[in-house]
């Protein structure tokens, strides 16, 4: 069963499975933190039903993109979502495991890359096979390989952006550094002011030297609802600074 959802205040139509791991806040925030510009190309690994890629296409006129997804059903759904939003001419979806050479159209074709890698490296898997595949890291595709594949698809000077659970920020930093990314920044997503961040975004630049940084991040909730900054991203498609 599928649901039909709207993102960015209705600018993005997203059909996705009713069960399993559903796209939402993480995808929108990830897309908002990618520093893409009109006329550039982006690469998303593990694109699922296409939420983050769709948000990028909605936010940046003239942007092109490629999404890679190993689940054939989700890949087909992402391609359908591109058509339903009228963006099939600007982006394509490839059904492939990121460890396979055919996952990428070519080396260095994209200016920017993004990914929301699997959350956990172990533990009890979800009984839902699609959710389990999305949340548990398969042994052949550890986090450093995600970074290395992004590095193959991004041209020198381009960026890679990951969203991860906060406890994996050190692992994510090491993966980006090991793949040749420098000037890595950490962008925390704070549930509320004074609370520990549960999610962070890491962004590195391929073959660029520079100091690593910890950015102020974004407080998501104030009072009973979203913060003004979160509303700007979720409703207006605002970008998050890098």
C-alpha positions in Angstrom: 0.0 0.0 0.0 1.2 3.5 -0.9 0.5 6.9 0.6 0.6 10.2 -1.3 2.4 12.9 0.7 3.3 16.5 0.1 6.6 18.1 1.0 7.8 21.7 0.9 4.3 23.1 1.4 2.8 21.1 -1.4 5.5 21.8 -4.0 6.7 18.1 -4.0 4.3 15.1 -4.5 5.8 12.0 -2.9 4.3 8.5 -3.2 5.9 6.1 -0.8 5.2 2.8 1.0 2.7 3.1 3.9 4.8 0.7 5.9 8.6 0.5 6.5 11.0 3.4 6.7 9.2 6.5 5.4 10.9 9.6 4.1 10.2 12.9 5.9 12.2 15.3 8.0 15.7 13.7 7.4 15.2 13.9 3.6 14.1 17.5 3.6 16.9 18.6 5.9 19.5 16.7 3.9 18.4 18.3 0.7 18.4 21.8 2.2 22.0 21.4 3.3 23.3 20.5 -0.2 25.0 23.6 -1.6 23.9 23.0 -5.2 23.3 25.8 -7.7 21.2 26.0 -11.0 22.7 24.1 -13.8 24.7 21.7 -11.7 24.2 17.9 -11.3 23.8 16.0 -8.0 24.1 12.3 -7.1 22.1 10.7 -4.3 23.0 7.2 -3.1 20.3 5.1 -1.6 17.6 7.5 -2.8 14.6 5.4 -1.7 11.4 6.8 -3.1 13.2 10.0 -4.1 12.3 12.4 -1.4 15.6 14.2 -1.0 16.3 14.4 -4.7 12.8 15.7 -5.4 13.2 18.4 -2.7 16.5 19.5 -4.4 14.8 19.7 -7.8 12.0 21.7 -6.4 14.3 24.1 -4.6 16.9 24.7 -7.3 15.8 25.6 -10.9 17.7 23.9 -13.6 19.3 21.3 -11.3 19.8 17.8 -12.7 20.4 14.6 -10.8 20.9 10.9 -10.6 19.4 8.7 -7.8 20.8 5.2 -7.1 18.6 2.7 -5.2 19.2 -1.1 -4.9 15.5 -1.9 -4.1 13.8 -2.3 -7.5 10.4 -1.4 -6.0 11.6 1.8 -4.4 13.7 2.7 -7.5 10.6 2.3 -9.7 8.6 4.4 -7.2 11.3 7.2 -7.3 11.1 7.2 -11.1 7.4 7.4 -10.9 7.7 10.3 -8.5 9.9 12.2 -10.9 7.3 11.7 -13.6 4.4 12.8 -11.4 6.3 16.0 -10.5 7.2 16.7 -14.1 10.9 16.3 -13.6 11.7 13.1 -15.5 13.7 15.2 -18.0 15.9 16.6 -15.2 16.8 13.4 -13.3 17.0 9.7 -13.6 17.0 6.7 -11.2 19.3 3.8 -11.5 18.6 0.4 -9.9 21.9 -0.7 -8.6 23.9 -1.5 -5.4 26.3 1.3 -4.7 29.1 -1.2 -4.6 28.6 -2.1 -8.3 30.3 -0.2 -11.1 27.0 0.4 -13.0 25.7 2.5 -10.1 27.3 5.6 -11.5 27.0 7.2 -14.9 30.7 8.1 -14.8 33.5 9.5 -12.7 33.2 13.1 -11.6 29.9 13.8 -13.4 28.2 15.5 -10.3 29.0 18.7 -8.5 27.5 17.5 -5.3 26.5 14.2 -3.7 24.3 13.2 -0.8 23.2 10.1 1.2 21.3 9.0 4.2 23.2 5.7 4.9 21.7 2.9 7.0 21.3 3.8 10.6 22.6 0.8 12.5 25.5 -1.6 12.2 24.0 -4.3 14.2 21.2 -5.4 16.6 17.8 -6.8 15.9 16.5 -6.1 12.5 13.0 -4.9 11.9 10.5 -7.6 10.9 9.6 -5.4 7.8 12.3 -6.4 5.2 12.3 -3.0 3.5 12.7 -1.1 6.8 15.4 -3.6 7.9 17.3 -3.1 4.7 17.1 0.7 5.1 18.1 0.8 8.7 20.7 -1.9 9.0 24.0 -1.6 7.2 24.6 -4.6 4.9 28.1 -6.1 5.4 29.3 -5.5 1.9 28.5 -1.8 2.0 30.0 -0.2 5.1 29.9 3.5 5.6 33.4 4.2 4.2 32.3 2.7 0.9 29.4 5.2 0.7 31.9 8.0 1.0 34.2 6.4 -1.6 31.4 5.9 -4.1 30.3 9.5 -3.6 33.9 10.6 -4.2 34.0 8.7 -7.5 30.8 10.4 -8.7 31.8 13.9 -7.6 34.2 16.2 -9.4 37.2 17.7 -7.4 36.0 20.7 -5.5 32.5 19.3 -5.1 30.7 18.5 -1.9 29.3 15.3 -0.2 26.6 15.6 2.5 25.6 12.8 4.8 22.9 12.7 7.5 23.6 10.3 10.3 22.6 9.5 13.9 24.7 11.8 16.2 26.6 8.9 17.7 28.0 8.0 14.3 29.5 11.5 13.6 33.1 10.3 14.3 32.7 7.3 11.9 31.2 9.6 9.3 34.0 12.1 9.6 36.6 9.3 9.2 34.8 7.9 6.2 34.7 11.3 4.4 38.3 12.0 5.3 39.4 8.5 4.1 37.6 9.1 0.7 39.5 12.3 0.1 37.1 14.9 1.4 38.5 17.9 3.4 37.2 20.9 5.3 34.5 18.7 6.9 31.7 20.5 8.7 29.3 19.2 11.4 25.7 20.5 11.4 23.7 19.3 14.4 19.9 19.1 14.3 18.8 19.9 17.8 15.3 18.6 18.8 14.9 21.6 21.2 17.3 24.2 22.6 19.4 22.6 25.3 18.7 19.0 24.2 21.2 16.6 22.7 21.2 16.3 18.9 19.9 13.0 17.6 20.8 13.7 14.0 23.8 15.5 12.5 24.8 16.3 8.9 28.4 16.1 7.8 29.6 17.9 4.7 33.0 17.6 3.1 34.6 18.9 -0.1 36.6 16.7 -2.4 40.3 17.5 -2.6 39.9 20.7 -0.7 42.1 21.7 2.2 40.8 23.6 5.2 39.9 23.4 8.8 37.0 21.2 10.0 34.2 23.1 11.6 31.3 22.6 14.0 28.3 24.8 12.8 25.6 26.2 15.0 23.1 23.8 13.5 19.3 24.2 13.7 16.9 23.9 16.6 13.8 22.1 15.2 11.1 22.8 17.7 10.1 25.8 19.8 7.0 25.7 22.0 4.3 23.4 20.6 5.5 23.5 17.0 8.4 23.9 14.6 10.9 26.7 15.1 11.0 29.5 12.6 14.1 28.1 11.0 12.7 24.7 10.6 9.5 26.2 9.2 11.5 28.0 6.6 13.1 24.8 5.4 10.0 22.6 5.6 7.5 25.0 4.1 9.5 27.5 2.1 12.3 25.3 0.8 15.0 27.5 2.5 18.6 26.3 2.3 20.7 25.5 5.4 24.1 27.2 5.5 27.3 25.2 5.2 
